[in-house]
Each structure stands twice: as structure tokens, then as C-alpha cells.
Amino acid sequence: MPETKAESPSKNAKKANLLDQHSIKHILDESVSEIVKSRGYVEDVRMSNVRLLIGTVIIVIALFAQFYKKKFPENRDFLIACIVLYIVFNGILQLLIYTKEKNAIMFTYPPVGSFNSTGLAVSSKLPRFSDLYTLTIASADTKSISANKPVELTKSVTQWFTKDGILVEGLFWKDVEALINEYNREPKKSK
């Protein structure tokens, strides 16, 4: 019996299918989110709420178009209006995702008691057919005077996963915390 306990992975070990890039990226992104929150940053969910609101409006428009009381020839103008609104709101949603979110995992508020007036915008990339995971930490408000320069970490995912697909959280936490520390470091002033 003691042998099976030693061989079994810990209950909260994060395991990924190493042949599935989306599974690997999902586990790394979730871990990054946990690490950032553990450092005192609170997630800013306003962007997600706006996306949900726009998505709900799109669904309501589609439901009105589907279940309008009059049948097709009589509701032609109403259907055309619904289709136009559907396209416009979908365009707004896609524009919002493309311009504001990009590859963002999360946005945060500044930590409580911090002199920094902006939170973080944490984003990641894992290109198709590549093992190089890029994590970027930037200011959530890049135009702010207190915004630091973005920092980036690019490493092979093979350095954080065992051959069985279990994330070695200690190594990953160390790398992500070092990146957060690098971002928060005071910029050197030129003399």
C-alpha cells in the first residue's frame, strides 16, 4: 500500500495532454492567473462583462428574429433590421476583442497600497507547431504616466512539464514571479 501512495501524483497536480497545444496553453494560462492573484492583484472583469453584455444583446436580437409573431413575407423589414443589428453588434464585439483584449489572459487592478495607478495586462502566446510559450506583462493602461515598460518571457514548455504531462509548478511559479518582479522594478533613471 505505501508504494501506491508514493507513486500517485498529488491531488492538485495539473496534467496536460502533451500532444494538445490548447491543453498545455490552458494549464499555463490558468497557473499564470493564480500566480498574479497570489501577488495581491485583483482581476478586473469589466472587459469580460462588456463582452457578455454584447453577446447577450446579439442573442436577444437573434431570438426576436426567430420568434417574431408574424411569418416571413409580413416580417421582411423586421428581419432585415434584425440581421443588420446582428452584424453590427458582432462587428463591435470582434473589434473589441481585436483591439482591446488581443491575447490577454487577464487584466488586473493595481494592488492595494501600491503607488502605481495602473493594473496589469497579462497575455500569452503559444504559436501553432511550436513549443515556445511567450508570456507578456504590460500595463493595463499603456498611456498612463505610471505605466512600466512591458516585459516578456519566452521559454520552451518542455522545461515546465514532465514527460507524463504534469506541470512542475515550482519552476513555472519561479519564472512567472521573476517576470512580475522585473515588471515592478523601478526603471533606472538616466543621469
Disulfide bonds with the S-S distance in Angstrom:
none
